[in-house]
């Protein structure tokens, strides 16, 4: 009988841990929803998204959702730390030739951003273009009212 109560305790503990993780992830996403007007088509992983207004939702420390009027997608990312908080939120794109790739997302007044994982296509584009022609472009993010 004692063995059964330990198993029930472990199951209850696991359920509480999963619920807390889900709530923390949801709270993180709600507090990091922004919007940007991207004036050029860009690559997001292996996806190509057209120019337009995008809602940027940080779902977790590794997943960013991009919602546009005609297309949506998601980016895989890793947390990045800045030495000082950014005064304005921004999206950072890396350009190889005439192709743009989403590379970083920085929420307003935050020292924690997201660095997008480079797709195989982006790595190939970087190799194909002379590194001196690589440039970055930053676009402002605005917070979306709740």
N, C-alpha and C positions, 0 to 999 in steps of 0.2 A: 504494500500500500504506500509506503514511503517513497518507493521508486516512481510510482505514478504521479505523486505530487511534485517531484522534481521535474518530470517531463512537462507537466502542465505549467510550472513556473517558467521553464525555458521557452515554451511556446508563447506565453503571455509576454515575456521579455522581448522576444523577437517581434511580436506584433506591435508592441509599443515603440520599438526602435524603428520599424518600417514606417509607422504613422508619423513619428517625429521627423524622419528624413523627408517624407513626402510634404509635410507642412513647411519645413525649412526651405525646400526647393521651390514650393509655390510662393512663399513670401519673398524669396530672392528674385524670382521672375517678376512679381508684381512691382517691386521697387526699382526695377531696371528695364522699363519699357520706354523706348525713345523713338524718334522719327527723323528721317533724313531724306533730302531731295538729292538723288544721285543723277547727275546730268549726262551720264555715259553708261553704256552697257558694260557689265562686268562679270567676271567669273567668281563663283562661290563654290570652291571644291571643284567637282566636275560639271556643275551646272553653269549655264550662261543665263544671266538675268538682264532684262532690258533696262534702259534708263527709266527713272520714275521715282515716285515717293514711296519709301519703304518704312514700315514699322519694324523696329529692331527690338526683339524681346530676348533678354538673357534668361534662358530657361534654367540653366544650372551653370556650374563653373566650366562645363565642357560642351554645352549645346546652346547655340544662338539661332533663333528663328527670325527669318526675314520675310515679311508679308508685304507684297506689292499688290497693286490693283489687278494686274494681269498674270503675275507669276509669284510664287512663293518658294522658299527653300530654307535650308538650314545649314549652318556651318559648325564643324567640329573645331573646338578651340581648347587652349590651355590657359590657365590664369597667368597674368603678367602683373608685375608690381612696378609702379613708378616711384621716383624719389619724392616727388611732390604731387599733390592732387591736381588734376586737370581743371582749369577754370571753366571750360566748356566741354561738353561731350563731343566726341568725334569718331568718325570712321576713317581708317587709314587704308589706302589702296596702294599696291605696288604695281608699277607699269613696266611691262616688257614690250618694247616696240609700240604697237597701238592697242595692246590688250591690257585691261586692268584686272587685278585680282584683289579681293578683299583680304586684308592681312591683319588688321587690329580693330578692336572696338573699345572705346574708353568712355564710360559714363561720366556725366558732369560731376565735378567736385569729388572725384574718387581717385584713390591711389591704385585701385585694382581694376585692371582691364582684362581683355581676352585677346590672345594671339592665335589667329586661325592656323590650323594645321594645313600645310601646303599639300595640294593634290599632286598626283603624278604629272598631270598636265602642266601645272605651274612649274614644277621642277624642270620639266623638259623645255618649257618656254624660257626659263632662266638660263639654261645651258645654251639654247639656240641664239640668244641675244647677247651681244657683248655687254659685260657687266657695267661698263661706263655709261651705257644707255638706259640703265635701270633707274627709275625715279619713283618717288612716292607722292601721293596726293592725299590731302586731308579734307574731309567734309564735316561741317558742323552737325551735331545731333541736337535735337530739342526734346525736352521731356514731354511726354504725352499726358494731358490732364486725365485724371481718373474720373 
